Amino acid sequence: QVQLVESGGGLVQAGGSLRLSCAASGRTFTDYGVGWFRQAPGKEREFVARVSWSGGITHYADSVKGRFTISRDNAKNTAVYLQMNSLKPEDTAVYYCSRPQAPFTPVQTSGINGYWGQGTQVTVSS
């Protein structure tokens, strides 16, 4: 059973930074792409960033490009991170990490992926 657990959310002022972590219990992230998504109140869940199984390819939503960085702990393959800088109030949302069911499969930006964490709240005050 794969369980994804996000952590690192919190309350931060606009312009500040947070680092989110996604840990996989029961399995590692070896051979799997991982993505971050977010859902703001009253809005649909949206893609934020994804990293390939090798860590060599990353992809960002236009709204976070240049401010957020996704990375993975390739030494142990047990965690994926989202470094969020220059945060804006519109970044306020619950952030989720997600992993496909099959290895060597890209994270679908549509959100149709196999496994999801429970989410971590990020609140950016103005």
C-alpha positions in Angstrom: 0.0 0.0 0.0 1.4 3.3 -1.1 0.9 6.3 1.2 2.0 9.8 0.4 2.4 12.2 3.3 2.9 16.0 2.7 4.3 18.3 5.3 5.8 21.8 5.6 2.7 23.9 5.0 1.9 26.9 7.2 1.1 30.6 7.4 3.6 32.9 5.7 3.6 36.6 4.7 3.6 37.6 1.0 7.1 37.4 -0.3 8.1 34.7 2.1 9.1 31.1 1.5 8.1 27.6 2.4 9.4 24.2 1.6 7.0 21.4 1.2 7.9 17.7 1.5 6.2 14.6 0.2 7.3 11.3 1.7 6.3 7.9 0.5 5.6 5.3 3.2 5.8 1.7 2.3 7.6 2.4 -1.0 10.2 4.7 -2.3 9.9 7.0 -5.3 12.4 5.0 -7.3 11.3 4.9 -10.9 8.3 7.1 -10.4 7.6 10.6 -11.4 6.0 12.8 -8.7 3.9 15.9 -9.0 2.5 18.7 -6.8 -1.0 20.0 -7.2 -3.1 22.6 -5.3 -6.7 23.4 -4.6 -7.8 26.8 -3.4 -11.2 27.3 -1.8 -14.0 27.3 -4.3 -11.6 26.3 -7.1 -10.7 23.1 -8.9 -7.5 21.4 -8.2 -4.7 22.5 -10.5 -1.3 21.3 -11.5 1.7 23.1 -9.9 4.9 21.1 -10.8 6.2 17.7 -11.7 9.5 15.9 -11.8 10.5 12.9 -13.8 11.5 9.6 -12.4 15.1 10.4 -13.0 14.8 13.9 -11.6 16.2 15.3 -14.9 13.0 16.8 -16.2 10.8 19.3 -14.4 7.7 21.1 -15.5 5.9 24.0 -13.9 2.6 25.8 -14.2 3.1 29.3 -15.6 1.7 30.8 -12.4 4.6 29.4 -10.4 7.5 29.3 -12.9 10.5 31.1 -11.6 9.3 31.0 -8.0 8.8 27.3 -7.2 11.3 24.5 -7.5 10.6 20.8 -7.4 13.3 18.4 -6.5 13.7 14.9 -5.4 16.0 13.2 -2.9 17.7 10.9 -5.4 20.1 9.5 -2.8 17.3 7.8 -0.9 14.4 8.3 -3.2 12.1 8.7 -0.3 11.1 12.3 -0.6 10.2 15.0 -3.1 10.3 18.7 -2.3 8.6 21.9 -3.4 10.6 25.0 -2.6 8.2 27.9 -2.8 9.7 31.4 -2.9 8.2 34.9 -3.4 4.9 33.6 -2.2 1.7 35.5 -3.1 -1.7 35.5 -1.5 -3.0 33.7 -4.6 -0.8 30.8 -3.8 -3.0 30.1 -0.8 -4.3 26.5 -1.2 -4.1 23.0 0.0 -1.1 21.4 -1.7 -1.1 17.7 -2.6 1.6 15.4 -3.9 0.7 12.7 -6.4 2.3 9.7 -8.0 1.3 7.5 -10.9 0.4 3.9 -10.4 2.9 2.7 -12.9 6.7 3.3 -12.9 8.3 5.3 -15.8 5.0 7.1 -16.3 4.8 10.9 -16.4 2.6 12.6 -13.8 -0.5 13.7 -15.6 -1.1 17.4 -15.3 -4.8 16.7 -15.6 -4.6 15.2 -12.1 -5.5 11.7 -13.2 -2.9 9.9 -11.2 -2.8 6.9 -9.0 -1.9 8.0 -5.5 -2.5 11.2 -3.5 -1.5 12.5 -0.1 -3.9 14.1 2.3 -2.6 17.6 1.6 -1.0 20.4 3.5 -2.4 23.9 3.9 -0.4 26.8 2.7 -1.7 30.3 3.6 -0.1 33.4 2.4 -1.2 36.7 4.0 -1.0 40.0 2.3 
